[in-house]
Amino acid sequence: MSTKPTELLTKTLPELVNAAVAEMKTQGEQGNAEAKQNHADLASAPGAARFVLEGKGGTDVYLVSEGAQLRAESKAPNVPVLFAVAVPADAVEIGLEELESEVEQGMRLLRKRLVRLSPKKTRAALDRLASEQLRFHLVIKDTPDFDEVRVKIATGSAEPPAQPTFTVTVDYATFEQLRTGKLKPQALLSKLKLSGDSARAMQLGMELMQRRGA
């Protein structure tokens, strides 16, 4: 797998998703009623996500799901953009290089899960988040290569926010504990630093954790 962020977005992810969808379709044609319905639901719910890789080597990519296929485009599509993310390109490239084996393993796991995906439930969750119109930054402090890595996130919009309504800050050590499973998501909230109007985001976070626990 390439460790180049642009290739990951424009080639690797679309190929992985489309292969999983093709398998879902085949299972439906072979008599799996759930897979057949999932494939039909996927085809009837177009949407897109925008990823902006900022800085040198960056790019601006829309991943568009339409007609049960995922494609990468460089211009805004004629389907709803459910969320947008901007992140420094150099930070992403370093992360992909350092975690190459883990990323490859994650991709294999993602493909398996996508075949069993319930598009209806997933789209309902995405539409819920989009309706919240969140505009925030996630800041990871004191990483090995940077003083901070700032990720800009918007839900229900195609524009990553230059000025967030709130900011979530976490130190790199805590982030690594979460990534490696040494820190449970339920314990994460006590280690986050929040600034700005974050009340609604906190409420949503608690709701999501409660559903995960249930």
Secondary structure as GFF3:
##gff-version 3
##sequence-region A 1 214
A	DSSP	alpha_helix	5	7	.	.	.	ID=ss1
A	DSSP	pi_helix	8	12	.	.	.	ID=ss2
A	DSSP	alpha_helix	13	29	.	.	.	ID=ss3
A	DSSP	alpha_helix	33	43	.	.	.	ID=ss4
A	DSSP	beta_strand	47	54	.	.	.	ID=ss5
A	DSSP	beta_strand	59	66	.	.	.	ID=ss6
A	DSSP	beta_strand	69	73	.	.	.	ID=ss7
A	DSSP	beta_strand	81	88	.	.	.	ID=ss8
A	DSSP	alpha_helix	89	98	.	.	.	ID=ss9
A	DSSP	alpha_helix	100	115	.	.	.	ID=ss10
A	DSSP	alpha_helix	119	132	.	.	.	ID=ss11
A	DSSP	beta_strand	135	141	.	.	.	ID=ss12
A	DSSP	beta_strand	148	155	.	.	.	ID=ss13
A	DSSP	beta_strand	166	171	.	.	.	ID=ss14
A	DSSP	alpha_helix	172	179	.	.	.	ID=ss15
A	DSSP	alpha_helix	185	188	.	.	.	ID=ss16
A	DSSP	three_ten_helix	189	191	.	.	.	ID=ss17
A	DSSP	beta_strand	193	196	.	.	.	ID=ss18
A	DSSP	alpha_helix	199	213	.	.	.	ID=ss19
###
